[in-house]
Amino acid sequence: MVPMTLRQLVKAVHAVYGEKLASGKESVSARVEPLSDFIYDSYINKYGLLNVAERKLKELLLAVALNRSRVHEVELFARFMGLSHILYTADDLYFVFCLAQQLLLTYSPCTIRHHNRVASTAYVKQKAATAAFELARQATREELLETVEGMLSGKLSPEAMADVKARIGEAGKIDIDVIYTMLVEKYREAKENIRLQLIKQKVIQEGQDRCDYHEYTKIVSRFEPKEGENWVRLFDKYATLCADEETRKLISLEAVVSHVFRNGIALQAKPQLKSISTNM
């Protein structure tokens, strides 16, 4: 098996990101599906024959293994793929996609409008998403700072935000993948802090990763009440049927915690009375 060149690997990685980003806009399941599962299905659809798809996938994984220690972009991809001892989730990847899109909106809004306008088929959508993701990598230090402040101010702790600004502002050439990794780590820390607060208030248990609607309402009661309708939509959007109970729906706690973080929702010391009744 002839290994990919680094240039071929980077091109393949960007294509995977573009396809994942394009599919996530259309489907919640695609947005939360692990990248490793997504790429396996994608390669089978792309190459048709299982043996060809698996050979191409092995070529990609071999190239990742050979380059991850010396190229940070490849190491970041390995974390999203579950090939590292540090594992990043589909939600973490979507956070990076949101950051990349916001970077384009900051300094090139016409590019976003153009890509949305021409993305008439699945193939073109994937190509447009790949191009947009690559273009976002060209952001300047000032554009990065403006974007990060707009996305994360009031959501990260003041100490974490100050650290982010200081590290982006450091002298030297910007490595966007180092910045992405640093921001994902801050995002993961923030999600974990929210989860720990819920454990401390005895709303969820240590090790719990999903909850049913009854448990979900207990979690919602701990947050400021302005989010009523949004909480209903969140459960409707992300809850899936339990495998062994056909009428019971479960939602991942990561989806809940992510929603709390992205919307800057404050955790209350005492439960708030609110109605989020729905037909579930």
Steps between C-alpha positions, in 0.01 A plus 500: 500500500650832390449760776333832421716808478435763763339722238262220398418433866418862576279517189319183610453635855353825370265306272377294797442814704315662211274200450431473873425871526267491199311194628469645851306797366232267371482237773528502879612137494787588267597784732530273806637191321864424590739591222635143487152360427427777254817451296451122479150542357621783278778291346263211432258737324785663311681189376208257481692179563572415862852371436593815307352728767686319778828512305461876451416544865808300604714726278357803678552353848857398416578853383350640821716265709816602311440876520306575820807547720652767275196680356253648746217508247529121464512451878179703535333281237623189686329625818170546316539154346561327834860411405659683793499448875330843503156447349292786360128456438277589207377794707859623537543477123179694443639769732800533266267519200304780670826682570611466137166627370507791742850589382368526145207711615747730677723578204334356188117490530463511121678163482238340723220647291664381179551144628143481628371623164694255283454197730212350304600130515659279765828489305514877458403552866791280606743684271372838621531397865855372441598826329349706781680296767832543316445873453431547873849364567644816344362732768734757651577535870267801527216312329550205731487720808186677381328171418595331827387798704168505319443126546634438848489818711267442794508123444855418602619605843688834509823310572450261209410787266809695603715193434343453154567864404857482629578183304348630177689827549839331545770602258583273208313341215145386576442126484121481462496134605675582826239771556216262417639242742541757777143623451358146493677432831347814651160398366535151648605646835194727501268207418658293777455785750128517417472123539678510837264771622203280411659208686565723801134603503409127476307549177706239315726220614873454444550302178151570366505590131130501401167582661130445432242776492423483872869539585532767233233718665695481827811626320305780328360612837853597605544759229363848454138488382521707180581190290162322523418441132863444407526216752201328339653534154832368626345178631288456187807551284758282675309233694499151352302189583651273762620172347315278750194718560326611180298779663779648713715778357846591626715806440876516545620718785766639267224648280346663808829634633600624155168688470560659840849613400416629152210708628675626811223369727560556869469219754276595792561407862139388542257333258283734294137423424448483126277318258658307215221250451492328164355187346778253575 
